[in-house]
Amino acid sequence: MRPGLKVAPRVYYIGLPKTFIGATVYDPSADEVVQGAAVTLQRAGFSVVVTVTDEFGDFLVDDLEQGVYDVTIRKDGYDTIRLAGVTVDKDLNLSDLAMTSGRR
C-alpha cells in the first residue's frame, strides 16, 4: 500500500483444514450401498480413527495428519476390506469400494 517502503505483503493462514479420506462402500451383488459399516483408520504408532458409513454408504474422515494409514472396513455378513499403506498427502477420495457378501 506504500510502495516507497519496499516491503512485500505477507499472508499467514491460520486454522486451515487438514486432509481427508472419503469413499462410498457398496455391495455389487445387491447393487446397493452398505450402510453402517465400521471404518477404521490407523497410522503406525498413532491413534485409531473410527467412523461408520452413512445412509448413502459414504464415509469421510477429515482433519487427518499427513502420513500413511491402514484402512479397514467391516460389517457383519460381509468380507472385510483392508487397504494397507494408503498415503495421505492431500485430500483423498478412495472412490467406490466393493464390499462383497460373506455368504456364498
Summary of the structure (lengths in Angstrom):
residues: 104
radius of gyration: 19.5
end to end distance: 71.0
largest distance: 77.2
contacts: 243
relative contact order: 0.28
helix: 3%
strand: 52%
